[in-house]
Amino acid sequence: MPGLIGKKIGMTRIVDEAGRMIPVTVVQCEPGKVIQVKTMDKDGYEAIVVGAMPLSRPTKNRKYRFVREFRVSDIASYEIGQDLGVELTQEGGTVKLTSTSKGKGFQGVIKRHNFSRGPETHGSNHHRRPGSIGACAMPGRVHKGKKLPGHMGDMQVSIKNVPVVLVDTEKSLIAVKGPVPGPINSMIKVTLES
């Protein structure tokens, strides 16, 4: 399915006809331009490459701030230079959102893995430590994937089947239900699902 490249504006709420409050994230999707069409004969698969947010001082190799690839089944309906806007989406449909989550830096096990803390009194030195992490002589090492302190966040996160609540074609805005990973003004890859 084709898609759009947008910028996260922030969160707000919308009241529907039944009077229910729906929390939404507003994503501004400026019209993207198809800059490459990949075919089965040349590339081994069918996809389109979309560029968004043109640079003020483009170079020969880079003319857009963000470039993303979308797999499509009907390659004949796309051509280089074609504009893709929010008209592709529709209210009531669903999209897949891909973005980079907020970076938290180096964090301990309580914040990173939701561990419980140790006792605070009676001479305990076990307050925010991870605790025992392995066996003794066998296997004589710490297994890979153990929940320990480390870098948290700043990872690519995808959310599927996110409902589209509102589409504003004049301002190039879409409002999707619920939160979207990443800080404000971060890049969001919007892939159409239905």
FENWOVEN-V735174 format. One record per residue. N is the residue number from 0. OMEGA is omega in whole degrees, 0 to 359 (NA if undefined). NEAR is the number of other ideal C-beta (glycine too) atoms within 12 Angstrom. D_CENTER is the distance of its C-alpha to the mean C-alpha in Angstrom with 1 decimal. Layout:
BEGIN
n=[N/N]
omega=[OMEGA/OMEGA]
near=[NEAR/NEAR]
d_center=[D_CENTER/D_CENTER]
END
This chain:
BEGIN
n=[0/1/2/3/4/5/6/7/8/9/10/11/12/13/14/15/16/17/18/19/20/21/22/23/24/25/26/27/28/29/30/31/32/33/34/35/36/37/38/39/40/41/42/43/44/45/46/47/48/49/50/51/52/53/54/55/56/57/58/59/60/61/62/63/64/65/66/67/68/69/70/71/72/73/74/75/76/77/78/79/80/81/82/83/84/85/86/87/88/89/90/91/92/93/94/95/96/97/98/99/100/101/102/103/104/105/106/107/108/109/110/111/112/113/114/115/116/117/118/119/120/121/122/123/124/125/126/127/128/129/130/131/132/133/134/135/136/137/138/139/140/141/142/143/144/145/146/147/148/149/150/151/152/153/154/155/156/157/158/159/160/161/162/163/164/165/166/167/168/169/170/171/172/173/174/175/176/177/178/179/180/181/182/183/184/185/186/187/188/189/190/191/192/193]
omega=[177/181/182/174/184/179/181/180/181/181/175/178/180/178/182/184/181/180/179/179/181/175/183/171/182/180/178/182/175/181/177/181/177/183/177/176/180/184/180/182/186/188/180/176/183/180/173/177/185/175/181/180/181/178/179/177/183/175/181/183/184/180/182/181/181/177/180/182/179/175/179/179/181/184/184/183/180/178/182/181/180/179/176/182/182/177/178/181/178/179/183/177/179/179/173/183/178/180/179/182/180/177/181/181/180/183/178/186/181/180/186/186/176/175/174/179/179/180/184/190/176/174/180/173/182/183/182/182/180/181/181/185/181/179/184/186/181/10/178/179/176/181/177/179/179/180/183/176/179/182/184/178/180/180/176/183/177/177/181/174/177/182/174/185/185/176/178/184/182/181/181/181/167/178/181/184/174/182/178/181/176/179/176/183/176/182/180/174/184/179/182/178/179/NA]
near=[26/37/37/45/41/43/31/34/27/21/21/20/18/26/14/18/7/8/8/12/13/23/21/31/38/33/46/29/44/30/25/39/29/33/31/26/29/23/18/15/10/12/16/10/17/25/28/37/31/40/31/35/27/20/16/10/9/14/10/7/9/16/20/26/20/32/25/34/26/37/24/28/16/13/26/12/15/31/16/17/16/23/23/36/30/35/19/33/38/19/22/16/25/25/42/30/41/32/36/23/24/19/16/17/14/15/22/23/25/20/18/20/19/12/21/14/17/18/13/11/9/8/9/12/12/18/18/21/19/24/21/11/18/16/12/10/7/8/10/9/12/15/13/10/9/17/21/24/22/19/15/22/21/20/16/18/21/22/27/17/18/32/30/37/32/28/30/23/17/9/17/29/31/42/36/43/32/22/25/38/27/32/22/20/18/29/32/42/37/48/36/31/25/17]
d_center=[16.6/16.0/13.0/12.3/10.7/10.4/10.6/10.0/13.6/13.9/15.1/18.4/20.3/22.0/25.3/26.0/29.5/30.3/29.7/26.6/24.1/20.4/17.7/15.2/12.4/13.5/11.6/14.0/14.0/16.9/18.7/17.6/20.3/20.8/22.1/22.7/23.6/23.6/26.4/27.7/30.9/29.5/26.1/26.5/23.7/22.7/19.7/19.2/17.7/16.5/17.0/16.1/17.5/20.9/22.3/25.5/27.2/26.0/27.4/28.6/25.7/22.9/22.8/19.2/16.8/13.8/14.6/12.6/14.3/14.4/16.9/19.5/22.7/24.9/24.9/28.2/26.7/24.7/26.4/25.8/25.6/24.4/22.3/19.3/18.7/17.7/20.8/19.0/17.4/19.7/20.1/20.2/18.0/14.7/11.4/8.5/5.0/2.6/2.0/5.2/7.1/10.5/13.2/16.3/18.7/21.4/21.8/24.5/24.5/25.0/21.7/19.7/21.2/22.9/26.4/29.5/31.7/35.3/38.5/39.2/43.0/46.1/45.4/42.1/40.0/37.1/34.8/31.2/31.8/30.2/33.6/35.0/32.7/34.9/38.3/41.4/43.2/41.3/38.8/39.3/35.7/32.3/30.2/26.9/23.8/25.9/24.1/25.1/24.2/21.7/18.6/15.9/12.3/10.7/9.0/6.1/4.8/5.0/7.0/10.0/12.9/11.6/14.8/15.3/17.9/19.0/19.1/21.0/22.1/24.2/21.7/18.8/16.8/15.0/14.8/12.7/14.1/13.0/10.6/6.9/5.8/7.0/10.5/12.1/12.3/9.1/7.8/5.5/6.4/8.3/10.4/13.6/15.0/18.2]
END
